Each structure stands twice: as structure tokens, then as C-alpha cells.
Amino acid sequence: MKKKGLSIAVSGLNANDNPGPGVPVIRSIRKSPEFDGIITGLAFDPLDPGIYMQGVCENVFLMPYPTQGADRLLERIKEIHSKIRLDVIIPTLDSELDAYIRISGELERLGIRSFLPSAQGLNVRSKVYFERLKEMGITVPDGQSITSMTSIYELDRKFKFPVMVKGQFYEAYIAYSPMDAEYYFRKISAKWGLPVVVQEYVVGQEYDVMALGDGRGGLIGAVPIKKIQLTEKGKAWGGITIDDSAMNRCVRDIIAKLKWRGPCELEMIKSRDTGDYYLIEINPRFPAWCYLSVGAGQNLPWAAVKLALNEPVKELPPCQTGTMFLRNSIDHVYPISTYREIMMAGELIGKMTKE
């Protein structure tokens, strides 16, 4: 049954070499035969390509940066809601989720639904507290949060180099020596703040899994991929769906133990030495490659919309293996007047969407 007149807002419209998930989430929703409504993009930067791409958003609004806090976010959403009725919001960036969780009750009272992880769930999956997952029986690499340069030169007491050096929100690098670790500590802390996380480096094959949990321990769907093309930052620029029963059991176990609510991306490594699967990261939102779920037979973004609307959603059939995605870059040309309008007014209402 079509959802006529449904109004959905989606954030994360950047589409550079490390793209946000917003545009692929929107493309996935539009692919559902049940959807018949409008989509509003929520952008941070007037140069986010998703603002201008045809076939993506009917409306676009500039948003305050997450550093401005939950109160400012709520104020801006109320402004938008007074102009464009919003039924569902899907935030797609790690850095904004805490604020959305804080205001979720207020949004509900406004009639705006979402399907987000709990505050506790968001805290547990944080790289800063990742070690706590061991207590839940989840296999993760040894890790440590550091806040000073002194700690870097004490790492060899716990770790063997190389190690992974990670920001609390984004970015990860392999450090082969304390000097490498110091360089990445400075680079990451200047951009994302403290603490910086150091993890044991597990040698093996890396996999990514997009999953959607129902919040009660159930798994709505999961799409596992092997990366076949990477950017310089190690991000997937191409991948292919796979079938691995051991990994599938591991994913189901993680979602059940965390009682994960909403979308997530599980980054995993199959150890070369032991064959065990290590969970190395949980990103609490859809990955930028989530449009692959449509081609693989599991439209997880649309399932998330239905869950936000409190509609019953059964576990989806297994995804189709051997389905591949490849990302590409293409130039688009736009009139400067569109950029000027979003810069001056902070919004574009009723813009054309057809290809």
C-alpha cells in the first residue's frame, strides 16, 4: 500500500570522496513501490552536492552544525516543520545522532517520528568504550583511549606495533611505530578532539555489514559485503555481497546482544591466524553504500521508515549474493542562482526533482 503524502527528511547530503549516506538513503526510499510523498534534505554546507542533484529532494534546508547543540537543532526543526510538515526524520551522520536522541521526545510530540538507537546503545558502541563489548561476549580487538602524547610512548606495554589509531567519530590509520602514532594522534585530535582511540591491529580479510535491528534483539535484515575497491582513506568505492554462514551468525549475535535499534554498519575482520571474526567498529547509521541493499533485495532504508511509523516489519529474506556496486564521479552543471538562494535564504522549497 502506497504511503501517499508522506513527508520524510534526510540529512547527510555531502557526496565527496568520503560521501555521506543521505543521497543513497533517499534513492533507496524513492525506489520503494510503497512510497508516494516528498523528501526534504537537511544539509550542513551550501556546497553539498545532494542539494543540487535532480531526482533527490523536493526541498532543502541548511542545518546548524552538531557543535551548536540539541536545543539549536530542535529550534531549526520547528522552523522547518512550520513550513514543511515532517512525518519522519532519518539522520545519517554519527556526529548528529546524540542531539537527535536528546530531542526525540520533543520531536515525537510534534508528530515527527524517527527510529534511532538508545542513548545507552550509542554510548556502548562508541570507540571510546569499545572494550566494554567484551563483557557482553562480543569479540573485539584490545583497545585503549588516550588523551596525551605521553600515553603514546607507553603503548608498547600493551600493544605490538602496528596499531590502529582512530578518531572518536571518523578516520582511522595504521601506525607502524610510536612516531607514526604521534603524528596520527596530532592529526586526529586536531580535527575530532580527544580522546583518540588505539586498537590492536588484526591481520585478516575485512568485511562490512549493513544491518537493521528492531530494538528488541531481532534482525530485520543484513547485507554483508567484501570491499573490492578502496579510496585512499580505506572507504569502500566498490563492493560485492557475499554469503558466509559463520559471519551471518556473528552479526545476528551482535545485534541480539546489543538489542540494537535502527540502522548500523558493522566493520569486521576475519583473522588470518584464527579464522575468528572481530568486530572492529559499529557505525550507528546507514553506510554510504546503502543503495546496494535495494539491488540485493533488502530495502533497509524503507524498512527503517516503516519502523519509525510504528508499522510491523518482518525479517526480510536473505540478500542476494553476488550483487556488486561501483561508485563513480561525474560532473554536474548548475546555475549560480541556486547556490545564491541556498546561501542567502538557507532553504530551497519546491525545487524540481525529476531527472
N, C-alpha and C positions, 0 to 999 in steps of 0.2 A: 504494500500500500504506500502510495507516494506521500511524502511529508510536504504538503503544499504550504507555501508561505513561511516556511521555517527560516529563521534568521540566525546564521552562525558567524561568530567572529573567530579569527585565527591569527596568531602572532607569528613572528619569525620570518619575515619576507625577504631577508637578505639571501643572495644567491651568488656568492663569490666562490673562490676555490675551496672554502670550508662552509658550504651553504647551510642555511637554517632549514628546519623541516617544514616551515609554513606553506610554501608553494606546493610541495608534493602532498601534504595533508589535504590541501584544498582540491588538488587534482583528483585525489582518491575519493573525496566526498562527492565531487561532481560526477564521478564515474558510477556511483550507485544509482540503479534504476528507481530507487525509492525517493531520492532527493529531488525536490522541486521547490527551491527557495532562493535566497540571496546569501552571499558571503561577503563579510566585511573584513578587510585586512587591517591588522594592527602593527604599525611599523615604528621602528626607533629612529631610522635615518631616512631623510628625504631622497637619498640615492639608492635605497633598497630596490633592486630590480623588480621584485614582486609587485611593487606599487604600479608599475607601468605595463606589465605583461598583459596582453589581451587574453581573455578567457579565464582569468583568475578571480578578480574581485569586482563586485559592483561598487563598493565603497572602500575608502582607505582613510584611516586616521593616524596621525602621529601620536605616539605614546611617550610618557615620561620614562626616563631610564630607571631600571630597578633600584639604583642607589638613592633615588628620591623617596623611596619608602612606600608602604602599603596604603597609607592614607591618601597620598597623591594619586596612586593608581586608582583607588576607589572613586576619587573625585572625577578623574578623567573618564572612567567608565560610565559614571552617572551622566556626564555631559553627552557622551555618545548615545547612551540609551534614551536620552530625551529627544534625540534627533532620529535615530535608527533603532527601532525595537530590537533587542538582542534576546535570543532564546537560549543559546549555548555559546560558551567561550572555550576554545581549546588553546591554552598557552603551550608553546612548543620549545621554550628555551629554559635551560637549567636555572639561570640566574634570576628568572622572574617567578619561579614556582613558589618560593617561600611566601612572597607577597600575595599571590593568588590564594594560597591556602589560608592565609590570615584573614582575607576578606571574603572567603567563600560563603560564610553565613549571611553576610550583608547582600552578596550577590543573589543568593537564594531568595531572600526576602524581596528582592527586586524582580524576581521571576527569571533570573539568569542562571542556567544550570551549567555544571562542569563535572568532570569525572577525574578527580585528582588523587594522588597518594595522600595518606595521612601525614600530619606533621612528624609523627614518630617514624613512619616509613621513610620519609625524605631524609630524616636525620641518620637513620641506621645505614642507608645506602651511601652516605657521604664518604668520600675517600678518606676524610679525616678520621672517621670512626670505623673504617672498613674491617679492622681486625676483629671487631665485635661479632662479625658474622660467623667466625669460627665457633663461638659459643652456641650458635644455632645449628651447628653441624654442616655448615657450608664450607667447601674447600676454597680458600683464598690464599694468595701469596702472603708471606710475612711482610709487615709494613710498619712505618713509623712516621709520625708527623713531626716536622722540625720548624723551629721559629728563629733560629740564629745560625750564623756562619760557623760558630764553634761546633755545633752539632754535626756539621758535615764531616769534620775530620775525626769524628768518633764513630762514624758509620761502620767502619771495618770491624768493630767489636761485635756487630750483629749480622752484617751482610758481607757477602763476597761480591766484588765488582765483576761484571757490570750490574747496575741497579737502574730501576725506573724512577725518574723524578717527575712528579705530576703537580699541576695546579689544582686547587680545590674545586674549580669549576671546569676549566678547559686546559688543554695542552699537556703533552707527555713526551719525555725524551729519555733516550738510553745514555747513561753516564758510565764511562769506562774507567774513570778514575775520580779521586776526590776533587781534582781540578775541574773536570767536566761537571761534577755535581755542583760545585760552587758557581760555575758560570750559569747553569740552568736554574739554580736557586735564585740568583740575582734577576735573571730574565723573567722567571715566572712570578716571583713575589712582587716585582715592579708593576706587573700587569694585573695580577689577580689577587694580590695581597697574601697575608700569612694565615694559616700555616701552609707550608709546602709539604707534599707527601712523598716519601721514599718507599718503594716497594721492591721486594725480591724480584729479580728478573728470571722468569720461567721460559726456558727454551722449548719451543714447540710450534705447532700449527695454530694460527689464530682464527677464530670464528666470531661472527656477530649473530645475535638472535634478537629479532623484534618480537615482543610479546605483549599481550594484553591480559591483565589479571582482573578478576571480578571483585577483589577486596575481601573475599571470604576464603581464599586459598585455591579457588578454581582458576583454570587457564582457559580463556576464551579462544585464543589462537596464538600460534607462534610460527615465525618464518625464519629459519636458520640459513645463513649464507657463509660461503667461503669467499674471502676477498680475492679478486683476480686482477685488480688494477688499483694502485695506490697513489695518492698525492705525496708530495714531499713531507707533509705532516702526518703521513700514515693513515689518512682518511680514505674510505672506500670510494673509488671512482668507477668501480665495476665490481660485480659480484654475481654469484650463481647459487640458487637454492640447492640444498643438499638434504640427504636423509641419513641420520646417524642415530640409531636407537638409544645408544648409551647417552649421547648428548641430549636427546629428547627427554629421557628420564631425568637427567640432571636439571634441565630447565624447569620441568614440571615440579621437581622437588624444591627448587629455589623459590618459585612463585608461591608454592604451598606454605613453606616455612615463613616467608615474609608476609604472607597474606596480602600480596601486592595489589594495589588498587590503581587501575589506569594503565596507560602505555609505558613501556620501558624498552631499553636496548641493553641486552646483556653482552658484554665483551668477554670472551672465554678463550683459554688456551689449552690445547691438549698436549700435555707434557710429552716431550720426546723420550724422556727416560722412563717414565712410569705408565704412560697412557692415561693418567688421571686428567679430569677436566678441572681447571682452575678458573674460578670467576675472578676477573681482574678489574671489572668496572661495571657499575649499573648506572646508566643514564636514564633519568626519570621522565622520559618523554619519547615521542616518536623519533626515530633516526631520520636523517635527510634522505635515505634511500627507501622510505616507507611506501612510495608508489609501487614498488616491486610487489607488495602484498596484494595489490589488485590483480596483477598479472599471474600471481601464484595462487589465486583463488581464495584469498582471505583478505577482504577489505577491512582491515583493522581500524583505520580512522573512522569509517562509517559505523562500525560496531561500537566505537567509543562514543559517538554522538548518541546512539540509541541507549547506551548505558547511562549517559548524562540525563537523558529524558526519562529515566526510570522504566525503560521498556525491557522486557525479558529478552536476554540474548543467550542462546545455547552455544556450547562449544562448537567451533567451526570444524569442518572436515580438514584432514591434514593438507598442508600446502603442496602444490605441485612441484616436484623436484625437477632440476634441470632448467629452471626458468632463470634467465640471465638479464641483468641490467648493465648498461654502459652509459655513463654521464657524458655530455658534450657541452661545449661552449659555442655560443652563436651570438652575433651582434644584432641588436635591435635599434631602431632609429625612432626617436620621439621628438615632438616639438618642445622647445624650451618653456612654452606657456604652461605645460602640465607640471613641470618641475617648479616653476614660479608659483603656481597655485598651491601646491602642497607645502611649499616653503612659507608662503605668506599666511595662508589660512589654516594650515595644519590638518587639512582634510580634503578629500575628493569624494563627492557624493553623486551617485548615479552615473559613474563613468562606464563607458562601453566595455563589454566583456567578451563579445563574440570574436572568434578567430578570424 
